[in-house]
């Protein structure tokens, strides 16, 4: 288990594309994801952990203490690069403007008031069912507890049955649902 930094942005972006190919952010491509992770991993309140095998990232988890201001802080870190890639994607497909707006107002759609959030978790296909996800979540739990965080949320596509079962087994409480990126999402709450 290793703490992730901006140096690991490329590995996170590549694994994100493999683990979450249907995700809106993945549709923006590797270069956008790389810029996003590079900026995100520089934020002071990020908890980011990875598991490596022979220097290859096999799984990662990223949580944040305050998701309500995250988008603005990420844009401040790397505005030019992120906007450049978004502009290019908008020219190619203007309809993604609706998903971009969803992203900007994401935190206001969630059915809870807990500011801390598990943002991403990804485990390489060949490492699933090997406790990698559990180890990553346990590390995030420890990190959040050390920071004095009392609760956090995680949001997942309703149709992603594997992920929903995973959070239920971890005693996440289903607290509601919301609509984002033309999909229904479930929101789970964890309390310490």
C-alpha positions as CSV (number, residue, x, y, z in Angstrom):
1,X,0.0,0.0,0.0
2,X,1.4,3.3,-1.0
3,X,0.2,6.9,-0.7
4,X,-0.4,8.4,-4.1
5,X,0.9,11.7,-5.3
6,X,0.7,13.7,-8.6
7,X,3.5,11.5,-9.8
8,X,1.0,8.7,-10.0
9,X,-1.6,10.6,-12.1
10,X,-0.8,8.7,-15.3
11,X,-1.2,5.3,-13.7
12,X,-4.5,6.4,-12.1
13,X,-5.8,7.7,-15.5
14,X,-4.9,4.5,-17.3
15,X,-6.6,2.3,-14.6
16,X,-9.6,4.6,-14.5
17,X,-10.1,4.0,-18.3
18,X,-9.8,0.3,-17.8
19,X,-12.1,0.0,-14.7
20,X,-14.7,2.7,-15.5
21,X,-14.9,2.8,-19.3
22,X,-18.6,3.8,-19.3
23,X,-18.0,6.7,-16.9
24,X,-18.5,10.2,-18.3
25,X,-15.1,11.3,-17.2
26,X,-13.5,8.4,-19.0
27,X,-15.2,9.5,-22.2
28,X,-13.2,12.7,-22.0
29,X,-10.0,10.6,-22.6
30,X,-6.7,9.8,-21.1
31,X,-5.2,13.4,-21.4
32,X,-8.1,14.9,-19.5
33,X,-8.1,12.2,-16.8
34,X,-4.3,12.6,-16.4
35,X,-4.8,16.4,-15.9
36,X,-7.7,15.8,-13.5
37,X,-5.7,13.3,-11.4
38,X,-2.6,15.4,-11.4
39,X,-4.6,18.3,-10.0
40,X,-6.7,16.3,-7.6
41,X,-3.7,14.5,-6.1
42,X,-2.2,17.9,-5.2
43,X,-5.1,18.9,-3.0
44,X,-4.4,19.0,0.7
45,X,-7.5,17.1,1.8
46,X,-7.1,14.2,-0.6
47,X,-6.7,10.7,0.7
48,X,-5.2,8.6,-2.1
49,X,-3.8,5.1,-1.8
50,X,-2.6,2.6,-4.3
51,X,-1.5,-1.0,-4.4
52,X,1.3,-1.9,-6.8
53,X,2.5,-5.1,-8.2
54,X,5.9,-5.0,-9.9
55,X,5.6,-1.2,-10.2
56,X,2.2,-1.5,-11.9
57,X,-0.8,0.1,-10.2
58,X,-3.3,-2.7,-9.6
59,X,-5.8,-0.7,-7.5
60,X,-6.4,2.7,-6.1
61,X,-8.8,4.6,-3.9
62,X,-9.3,8.4,-3.7
63,X,-11.3,10.2,-1.0
64,X,-11.7,13.8,-0.1
65,X,-12.5,15.7,3.1
66,X,-14.5,18.4,1.4
67,X,-16.1,17.5,-1.9
68,X,-18.3,20.6,-2.0
69,X,-15.4,22.9,-3.1
70,X,-13.4,20.2,-5.0
71,X,-14.3,21.2,-8.6
72,X,-13.3,24.8,-8.0
73,X,-10.0,23.9,-6.3
74,X,-9.1,21.4,-9.1
75,X,-9.8,24.0,-11.8
76,X,-7.6,26.5,-9.9
77,X,-4.7,24.0,-9.9
78,X,-4.7,23.3,-13.6
79,X,-7.2,25.6,-15.3
80,X,-5.5,26.0,-18.7
81,X,-4.8,22.3,-19.3
82,X,-8.3,21.1,-18.2
83,X,-10.2,23.8,-20.1
84,X,-8.1,23.1,-23.2
85,X,-9.1,19.4,-23.2
86,X,-12.7,20.3,-22.4
87,X,-12.9,22.8,-25.2
88,X,-11.6,20.3,-27.7
89,X,-14.2,17.7,-26.5
90,X,-16.9,20.3,-26.8
91,X,-16.0,21.1,-30.3
92,X,-16.1,17.5,-31.3
93,X,-19.3,16.8,-29.3
94,X,-21.2,19.9,-28.2
95,X,-23.9,17.8,-26.4
96,X,-21.4,16.9,-23.6
97,X,-22.1,20.4,-22.2
98,X,-25.0,18.9,-20.3
99,X,-22.7,16.4,-18.6
100,X,-20.1,19.1,-17.9
101,X,-22.9,21.1,-16.1
102,X,-23.8,18.0,-14.2
103,X,-20.2,17.7,-13.1
104,X,-20.0,21.4,-12.0
105,X,-23.2,21.1,-9.8
106,X,-22.6,17.5,-8.8
107,X,-22.3,18.1,-5.0
108,X,-25.7,19.9,-4.9
109,X,-27.5,16.9,-6.3
110,X,-26.4,14.4,-3.6
111,X,-29.1,13.4,-1.1
112,X,-27.0,14.1,2.0
113,X,-25.0,16.8,3.7
114,X,-21.8,14.9,4.4
115,X,-18.9,16.7,2.7
116,X,-16.4,13.9,2.7
117,X,-16.6,11.5,-0.1
118,X,-15.0,8.4,-1.6
119,X,-14.5,9.7,-5.2
120,X,-12.9,6.9,-7.1
121,X,-12.0,3.3,-6.5
122,X,-10.6,1.1,-9.3
123,X,-9.1,-2.4,-9.2
124,X,-7.6,-4.0,-12.2
125,X,-9.8,-6.9,-13.5
126,X,-7.1,-9.5,-12.9
127,X,-6.8,-8.4,-9.2
128,X,-10.5,-8.4,-8.3
129,X,-11.6,-11.0,-5.8
130,X,-8.2,-10.8,-4.2
131,X,-9.2,-8.5,-1.4
132,X,-7.5,-5.5,-3.1
133,X,-10.7,-3.4,-2.9
134,X,-11.2,-4.3,0.7
135,X,-7.6,-3.3,1.6
136,X,-8.0,0.0,-0.2
137,X,-11.3,0.8,1.5
138,X,-9.8,-0.2,4.9
139,X,-6.9,2.2,4.3
140,X,-9.3,5.0,3.4
141,X,-11.3,4.3,6.5
142,X,-8.2,4.6,8.7
143,X,-7.1,7.8,6.9
144,X,-10.5,9.5,7.3
145,X,-10.7,8.5,11.0
146,X,-7.2,9.9,11.6
147,X,-8.3,13.2,10.0
148,X,-11.3,13.3,12.4
149,X,-13.9,12.7,9.6
150,X,-17.1,11.4,11.1
151,X,-18.9,10.3,7.9
152,X,-18.4,10.0,4.2
153,X,-20.5,9.1,1.2
154,X,-19.9,7.2,-2.0
155,X,-22.1,7.3,-5.1
156,X,-22.4,4.5,-7.6
157,X,-24.5,3.7,-10.7
158,X,-27.6,1.8,-9.7
159,X,-27.0,-0.6,-12.6
160,X,-23.5,-1.5,-11.2
161,X,-24.7,-4.4,-9.0
162,X,-21.2,-5.5,-8.1
163,X,-20.3,-2.1,-6.6
164,X,-23.7,-1.7,-4.8
165,X,-23.2,-5.1,-3.2
166,X,-19.6,-4.2,-2.2
167,X,-20.8,-1.1,-0.3
168,X,-23.7,-2.9,1.3
169,X,-21.3,-5.6,2.6
170,X,-19.2,-2.8,4.1
171,X,-22.3,-1.6,6.0
172,X,-22.8,1.4,3.8
173,X,-26.3,2.8,4.4
174,X,-28.3,3.5,1.2
175,X,-29.6,7.0,1.9
176,X,-31.0,8.0,-1.5
177,X,-30.6,8.2,-5.2
178,X,-30.1,11.0,-7.7
179,X,-29.8,11.5,-11.4
180,X,-26.5,12.4,-13.1
181,X,-25.1,11.9,-16.6
182,X,-28.4,10.5,-17.7
183,X,-28.2,7.6,-15.2
184,X,-29.6,6.8,-11.8
185,X,-27.1,6.7,-9.0
186,X,-27.3,5.3,-5.4
187,X,-25.7,7.2,-2.5
188,X,-24.3,5.3,0.4
189,X,-23.3,6.8,3.8
190,X,-20.6,5.5,6.1
191,X,-20.4,6.8,9.7
192,X,-17.6,6.2,12.2
